[in-house]
Amino acid sequence: MYDLLIHEYECWNFGHPHVAGVDEAGRGPLAGPVVVAGAIFEKDAIIDGVMDSKQLTESQREEFFEIIQQRALAFHIEIIDHAQIDKINILQASLLGMRRCVEKMHIQPDFVLIDGNMEAFPKSHYYGSRQKAIVKGDSKSFTIAAASILAKVTRDRLMSEYDKIFPQYDFAKHKGYPTPEHIAAIKKYGLSTIHRKTFCAGILNEQFGLF
């Protein structure tokens, strides 16, 4: 488990006591929000079993969701809705969510670890040199993994609530991702009010010729 603290130790050893891990859930779906979460833990803190949210079962994520919030020094979850995604595009919506997430934590981080490719994150986006993007960071950093669980559980819960409003799309099952069942529902019913319309138009026209 302590292999997951390698990046955190680099920060702590350089005098950055408050290291935030940041991750998002929902960049790929055709519907619903993108959710960004960030978390800061005490030095050496780790929760056994916390790893990339995609490697955990739903029940495990739900359990860790509560534990992470209890043990974190600070955390924040930011939701960018489908309308904002349509307005500024999914990449910019994700970056906006990450910036807001960091800014709104009640303890301001000294260093930010981000899940992703550095090319997607301008140096000026957070703290200049005091940020690091890690490809597949949710499997390499405990702090990012914890953030990934907060983001994933929050978004899954939101999509389950949307399923009650739009049961014909089966959002609780596929969470808005472009599964064959979801595409079939769009062909039959059209787009709902929570579909990312500009995002859908590009992807569905390119792959399925629907628009």
N, C-alpha and C positions, 0 to 999 in steps of 0.2 A: 504493500500500500504506500510506503513512504517514497517509492519511485515517483509517485504522483505529486510529490512536493519539490522536485528538482528545480522547477522554474521559480517556485515560490522562494526557495532557499537562495537562489541567485539574487532575488530582490531583497530579501531580508538581510543578507550578508553585505549588501551595498547600502544599507541604511534606510531601507524603505519598509517600515513596520506594517503599514496598512496596504496590503496587496489585494486588489479587486480582480476577480475572475468575471468575465462577461461573455454571455452566449445568447443566441436567439433561437426561437422555434417558429417555423412557419414561413420560410422564404419561398418554398416551392409550391404551396397549395394554390388552387384557383379561387378559393373563397376564405373569408374570415381574416382576422388580424395577423400581424407578425408580433410576437411577444419577445421582449428582451429582458433578461434578468442579470443582476450583478450581485456578488456576495463578497464579504470580507470576513476573514477568520483570524483568531489569535495565532501567533507564531507557533508552529508545531502542531496545531490543531488538525485533526483529520477524523473522518467518520468512516469506520470500516464498512466496506460494501458500496460506498459511493463511487460511481464511475459514469462514463458516458451514458446519458439517459436512454439512448437507443439500445443499449445492451441490457437494460433492466426490464422486468415485467411491469405491467401497469400497477399492480399491487405494491411492488417494491418502490416504484417512483412515488406513489401516494404516501407510503410510510416515510420515505426520506424527505419528502416535501415538508412535512411537519418538523422533523428533526433538524433539518438544515436551518429553518427559520428560528428554531429555539437556540441553536448553538452559534449562529453567525454573530459576529460583532455588529454587522450592518448588512442589510440587503435591500434591494428595490426591484420591483417588477414593473416594467413599462409596456403599455399596449398601444400599438399604432394600428388604427382600424383600416378597413378596406377602402374607405373613401380617401384617406390620406395616401394610401399606397397607389391608388389610381391617379392621384394628383401629382405625386413626385417620383414615382416608380419604386420598385421593391428594394433596390439597393439603397437609395437615399432614405427610404422609410426605415430600413434596418439601421443605418448610420444615425439617423435622428433618434431612434429608440435607444441606441447605445449611449449616445451623448446625454440624453435626458436621464437615463438610468444611472449613469455615473454621477451626474450633477445632483440628483435627488437623494442619494444615500446620505444618511445623517452623519456618517463619518466619511470625510473625503479621502479617497485613496491616494497613497503616495506613488503607486505604480499600478498600471492596468494591464492584465493579461487578457487577450482577446482570442476567441476561437475564429480562425480564418487565415486568409492569405494577406500579408502586409500590403500587397499592391492595392487592396480594396480599402485600406485605412490610411488616409493622409496623415503625415507626421504631425500636422497641426490639429488633428481631430480631437485628441485628448490633451496629452501632456508632452508633446514633442518626443524627446528621447525616452520619456518615462512611460512608454507603452510598448507592448510586444505582441504581435499577432503570431499565433501558433497553429499551423495546419493540423487539423484533427486534435485541436487542443483539449477537447472534452474527453479524450482518451489519454492525455498526457499530463494534465494538470488537475489536481483535486479541486481547486477553487473554480476553475472553468466547469468541471463536471458538476459541481454543486449548482452553479448557475444554470447549467443546461437542464437540470431536473426541475428547478423552479419555473423556468420558461416553458418546458414541455408540459408539465402538469397543468399549469395555468391555461395554456392554450387548449389542451385537450378538454378541460372542463368547460371552457367557453364554447367549443364546437359541439359538445354534448348538449349544452343549453340551446344552441341554435338548431340542433336536430329536433327539438320539441316544437320549434316555430316553423321549421321547413322539413317535415318528416319525409317528404318525397325524395330528398337528396341523400338521405342516410349519412349525414355529417358525423354522427357519433361513431360510425364505423371507419370511414376513410379520412376524417378530419379535414376534408377539403382538398386532399391531394387528387391528382388526375388519374384515378383508377378507372378501369373499364366501366365499372358500375356508375361511377360519378359522371363520366362522359355520356353514358347512355341516358342518365337522368337529365342532363343538360339538353341533349337532343330532344327529349320528350317534353320537358317543361320549360326550357329556356333558362335564362340566368335569374337567380334570386337577387334580392336587394343587398345581400352580403357578398356576392361574387365580385372579384376584382375585374371589372369590366375591360379595362384596357389591357391588363395582364392576360385575361382570358382570350381576348380577341387575337392577340399575337400568337399565343401558344396553340389555341384551338384551330386557328386558321392555318398555321404552319403545319401542324401534325395531323389535323383531321378535316380541314377544309370546311369548318362549320360557319365561319364568318367571312 
